[in-house]
Amino acid sequence: MTPPERPLSPRAVQLLTLSTEPWLSCDDCFSLMDVYVERVLATPRAAAMPQMRVHLAGCQACAEEAQSLFDFVASNPVDPPGGSTAPIG
């Protein structure tokens, strides 16, 4: 006997019908993740790497990895090259 069918939630339907263009594999996504995070943090409103945005919208595993990297970078700021660590003012 098969279990009774449960209807998909609207969110599940949305995720299943997302466009996958431009296409990017999980391996490619993972290899580009550090570059993507740096670009997004440098210019948050810029449309950086559309293939990454598409992939992260549809791949929960890669999205979690990206979020972890964003969180790590945000909690561990790096001084700019050649910059001073002395407070300004």
Backbone as ProteinMPNN parsed JSONL, in Angstrom:
{"seq_chain_A": "MTPPERPLSPRAVQLLTLSTEPWLSCDDCFSLMDVYVERVLATPRAAAMPQMRVHLAGCQACAEEAQSLFDFVASNPVDPPGGSTAPIG", "coords_chain_A": {"N_chain_A": [[0.846, -1.179, 0.0], [0.587, 2.189, -0.843], [1.617, 5.298, 0.629], [-0.674, 7.986, 1.466], [-0.995, 10.669, -0.882], [0.555, 13.832, -0.58], [-0.125, 17.2, -1.137], [2.082, 19.431, -2.858], [3.778, 22.166, -1.346], [3.317, 25.699, -1.983], [5.852, 26.924, -2.04], [7.565, 24.742, -2.544], [6.723, 24.032, -5.111], [7.464, 26.365, -6.456], [10.275, 26.257, -6.193], [10.806, 23.92, -7.639], [10.188, 24.702, -10.188], [11.893, 26.706, -10.949], [13.9, 28.656, -13.146], [16.802, 27.353, -14.669], [18.755, 28.575, -16.031], [21.309, 30.952, -16.414], [23.084, 27.879, -16.52], [24.784, 26.099, -13.922], [26.957, 23.865, -12.401], [27.058, 22.093, -9.227], [29.699, 21.6, -8.456], [31.059, 23.543, -9.98], [29.881, 25.805, -8.891], [30.761, 25.657, -6.214], [33.521, 26.017, -6.622], [33.606, 28.645, -7.439], [32.608, 30.085, -5.357], [33.997, 31.649, -3.352], [34.883, 33.849, -4.835], [32.427, 34.894, -5.647], [31.24, 35.602, -3.154], [33.056, 37.576, -2.294], [32.659, 39.508, -4.325], [29.933, 40.167, -4.003], [29.959, 41.206, -1.401], [31.623, 43.39, -1.805], [30.226, 45.059, -3.591], [27.183, 45.23, -2.899], [24.7, 45.777, -4.222], [25.136, 45.27, -6.855], [24.776, 43.302, -9.828], [26.166, 40.716, -9.565], [27.665, 37.906, -11.002], [25.444, 36.19, -12.369], [24.887, 33.46, -12.865], [25.591, 32.229, -10.5], [23.727, 33.294, -8.677], [21.361, 32.187, -9.717], [21.86, 29.437, -9.4], [22.201, 29.236, -6.587], [19.672, 29.952, -5.733], [18.186, 27.715, -6.329], [19.46, 25.524, -5.212], [19.729, 24.141, -2.258], [21.833, 23.072, -0.71], [24.209, 24.279, -1.714], [23.484, 26.924, -1.289], [23.433, 27.031, 1.498], [26.151, 26.622, 2.046], [27.215, 28.94, 0.863], [25.997, 30.886, 2.482], [27.19, 30.272, 4.92], [29.822, 30.97, 4.332], [29.51, 33.733, 3.831], [28.702, 34.518, 6.424], [31.007, 33.823, 7.891], [32.991, 35.498, 6.746], [31.889, 37.98, 7.34], [32.093, 37.966, 10.103], [34.776, 37.956, 10.498], [36.485, 40.319, 9.705], [38.805, 41.63, 7.316], [41.767, 43.529, 7.162], [42.287, 46.118, 4.757], [44.557, 45.734, 1.963], [47.726, 47.074, 2.575], [46.623, 48.866, 4.268], [46.005, 50.662, 7.321], [45.727, 49.597, 10.705], [45.065, 51.281, 12.636], [42.707, 53.313, 14.39], [40.565, 55.638, 12.717], [40.516, 59.151, 12.96]], "CA_chain_A": [[0.0, 0.0, 0.0], [1.348, 3.437, -0.902], [1.084, 6.319, 1.54], [-1.5, 8.999, 0.78], [-0.231, 11.768, -1.475], [0.452, 15.15, 0.035], [0.126, 18.23, -2.154], [3.289, 20.235, -2.671], [3.56, 23.538, -0.885], [3.624, 26.675, -3.024], [7.309, 27.132, -2.079], [8.154, 23.579, -3.206], [6.415, 24.173, -6.535], [8.305, 27.448, -6.962], [11.652, 25.773, -6.307], [10.878, 22.909, -8.694], [9.973, 25.301, -11.503], [12.825, 27.802, -11.189], [14.751, 28.57, -14.323], [18.17, 26.938, -14.357], [19.646, 29.266, -16.971], [22.437, 30.183, -16.926], [23.305, 26.672, -15.741], [26.051, 25.972, -13.209], [26.94, 22.658, -11.574], [27.445, 22.301, -7.824], [31.164, 21.681, -8.424], [31.437, 24.871, -10.477], [29.414, 26.764, -7.894], [31.661, 25.61, -5.073], [34.828, 26.577, -6.98], [33.468, 30.093, -7.635], [31.906, 30.67, -4.215], [34.759, 32.706, -2.685], [34.858, 35.024, -5.714], [31.07, 35.42, -5.575], [31.059, 36.251, -1.856], [33.841, 38.814, -2.317], [32.001, 40.494, -5.21], [28.676, 40.618, -3.382], [30.3, 42.052, -0.259], [32.237, 44.626, -2.303], [29.159, 45.86, -4.185], [25.973, 44.45, -2.621], [23.58, 46.005, -5.138], [25.537, 44.899, -8.214], [24.272, 42.011, -10.31], [27.369, 39.902, -9.708], [27.636, 36.485, -11.323], [24.055, 35.722, -12.416], [24.795, 32.003, -12.791], [25.652, 31.858, -9.08], [22.438, 33.615, -8.064], [20.39, 31.198, -10.176], [22.161, 28.154, -8.772], [21.946, 29.313, -5.146], [18.223, 30.017, -5.51], [17.585, 26.407, -6.496], [20.241, 24.456, -4.592], [19.8, 24.426, -0.83], [23.154, 22.715, -0.177], [25.154, 25.332, -2.079], [23.043, 28.154, -0.631], [23.891, 26.963, 2.892], [27.602, 26.842, 2.018], [27.441, 30.363, 0.595], [25.613, 31.64, 3.679], [28.249, 30.039, 5.912], [30.978, 31.781, 3.948], [29.14, 35.128, 4.11], [28.733, 34.702, 7.877], [32.4, 33.763, 8.326], [33.68, 36.716, 6.306], [31.33, 39.11, 8.086], [32.551, 37.93, 11.491], [36.236, 38.011, 10.501], [36.895, 41.319, 8.723], [40.223, 41.671, 6.956], [42.245, 44.875, 6.858], [42.605, 46.286, 3.336], [45.991, 45.661, 1.686], [48.444, 48.329, 2.761], [45.864, 49.74, 5.145], [46.417, 50.751, 8.71], [44.727, 49.086, 11.644], [44.802, 52.335, 13.603], [41.402, 53.945, 14.19], [40.554, 56.931, 12.013], [39.896, 60.222, 13.718]], "C_chain_A": [[0.888, 1.238, 0.0], [0.75, 4.456, 0.048], [0.252, 7.337, 0.769], [-0.614, 10.135, 0.266], [-0.507, 13.064, -0.731], [0.694, 16.186, -1.048], [1.41, 18.998, -1.819], [2.917, 21.624, -2.181], [3.866, 24.495, -2.035], [5.134, 26.929, -3.157], [8.005, 25.978, -2.8], [7.915, 23.646, -4.715], [7.298, 25.254, -7.151], [9.736, 26.962, -7.167], [11.811, 24.754, -7.429], [10.754, 23.506, -10.092], [10.87, 26.496, -11.785], [13.6, 27.589, -12.484], [16.158, 28.18, -13.889], [19.17, 27.566, -15.32], [20.077, 30.591, -16.385], [22.79, 29.056, -15.967], [24.695, 26.652, -15.129], [25.951, 24.716, -12.352], [27.32, 23.009, -10.14], [28.969, 22.41, -7.699], [31.646, 23.051, -8.885], [31.052, 25.95, -9.473], [30.38, 26.825, -6.72], [33.017, 26.241, -5.402], [34.782, 28.09, -7.166], [32.932, 30.823, -6.404], [32.683, 31.798, -3.541], [34.764, 33.987, -3.514], [33.487, 35.698, -5.631], [30.847, 36.194, -4.278], [31.822, 37.57, -1.814], [33.168, 39.887, -3.162], [30.724, 41.038, -4.589], [28.966, 41.543, -2.204], [30.901, 43.38, -0.698], [31.188, 45.576, -2.869], [27.834, 45.111, -4.057], [24.836, 44.623, -3.624], [23.904, 45.622, -6.585], [24.981, 43.521, -8.568], [25.459, 41.096, -10.607], [27.028, 38.454, -10.015], [26.214, 35.892, -11.341], [23.917, 34.202, -12.335], [24.859, 31.518, -11.347], [24.317, 32.133, -8.407], [21.374, 32.591, -8.438], [20.619, 29.868, -9.46], [21.817, 28.179, -7.278], [20.458, 29.383, -4.831], [17.59, 28.634, -5.572], [18.296, 25.268, -5.8], [20.476, 24.784, -3.121], [21.186, 24.141, -0.261], [24.178, 23.807, -0.478], [24.782, 26.659, -1.412], [23.493, 28.18, 0.826], [25.394, 27.185, 2.986], [27.918, 28.317, 1.803], [27.107, 31.195, 1.822], [26.659, 31.476, 4.771], [29.469, 30.887, 5.608], [30.702, 33.257, 4.176], [29.246, 35.414, 5.608], [30.167, 34.723, 8.402], [33.133, 35.047, 7.976], [33.184, 37.921, 7.092], [31.828, 39.135, 9.529], [34.072, 37.997, 11.619], [36.726, 39.019, 9.475], [38.411, 41.319, 8.534], [40.593, 43.114, 6.667], [42.557, 44.972, 5.376], [44.114, 46.215, 3.127], [46.64, 47.023, 1.824], [47.765, 49.294, 3.709], [46.399, 49.707, 6.566], [45.331, 50.174, 9.592], [44.397, 50.123, 12.707], [43.447, 52.963, 13.345], [41.542, 55.301, 13.506], [39.927, 57.96, 12.947], [40.665, 60.622, 14.852]], "O_chain_A": [[1.844, 1.314, 0.772], [-0.463, 4.489, 0.258], [0.446, 7.529, -0.431], [0.376, 10.507, 0.894], [-1.63, 13.348, -0.315], [1.649, 16.051, -1.814], [1.764, 19.18, -0.654], [1.882, 22.179, -2.551], [4.595, 24.139, -2.96], [5.633, 27.125, -4.265], [8.931, 26.204, -3.579], [8.813, 23.346, -5.502], [7.822, 25.075, -8.25], [10.34, 27.23, -8.206], [12.843, 24.728, -8.099], [11.169, 22.886, -11.071], [10.644, 27.225, -12.75], [13.909, 26.457, -12.855], [16.641, 28.634, -12.852], [20.314, 27.12, -15.404], [19.218, 31.314, -15.881], [22.796, 29.245, -14.751], [25.66, 27.124, -15.73], [24.959, 24.527, -11.648], [27.842, 24.092, -9.874], [29.47, 23.222, -6.922], [32.527, 23.649, -8.267], [31.808, 26.892, -9.239], [30.773, 27.906, -6.282], [33.601, 26.924, -4.561], [35.814, 28.753, -7.063], [32.817, 32.048, -6.413], [32.086, 32.816, -3.188], [34.661, 35.084, -2.965], [33.396, 36.923, -5.554], [30.328, 37.31, -4.298], [31.289, 38.577, -1.347], [33.112, 41.049, -2.76], [30.467, 42.241, -4.645], [28.288, 42.555, -2.031], [30.708, 44.395, -0.028], [31.265, 46.784, -2.642], [27.409, 44.435, -4.994], [24.076, 43.681, -3.848], [23.021, 45.653, -7.443], [24.75, 42.687, -7.692], [25.717, 40.751, -11.76], [26.186, 37.854, -9.348], [25.835, 35.17, -10.418], [22.93, 33.704, -11.793], [24.247, 30.505, -11.006], [23.824, 31.3, -7.646], [20.582, 32.172, -7.595], [19.673, 29.249, -8.972], [21.207, 27.24, -6.767], [20.027, 28.922, -3.774], [16.562, 28.399, -4.935], [17.79, 24.145, -5.792], [21.326, 25.61, -2.788], [21.668, 24.893, 0.586], [24.931, 24.214, 0.407], [25.66, 27.427, -1.016], [23.891, 29.228, 1.335], [25.864, 27.859, 3.901], [28.782, 28.878, 2.476], [27.851, 32.112, 2.169], [26.981, 32.435, 5.473], [30.08, 31.456, 6.512], [31.574, 33.972, 4.668], [29.811, 36.43, 6.013], [30.507, 35.542, 9.256], [33.822, 35.62, 8.82], [33.974, 38.787, 7.467], [31.97, 40.208, 10.116], [34.597, 38.084, 12.729], [37.324, 38.63, 8.471], [39.178, 41.048, 9.458], [39.842, 43.841, 6.016], [43.045, 44.007, 4.788], [44.876, 46.596, 4.015], [46.165, 48.008, 1.259], [48.253, 50.4, 3.939], [47.157, 48.812, 6.941], [44.148, 50.254, 9.262], [43.557, 49.886, 13.576], [43.065, 53.133, 12.188], [42.527, 56.012, 13.705], [38.943, 57.682, 13.633], [40.259, 61.522, 15.586]]}, "name": "protein", "num_of_chains": 1, "seq": "MTPPERPLSPRAVQLLTLSTEPWLSCDDCFSLMDVYVERVLATPRAAAMPQMRVHLAGCQACAEEAQSLFDFVASNPVDPPGGSTAPIG"}
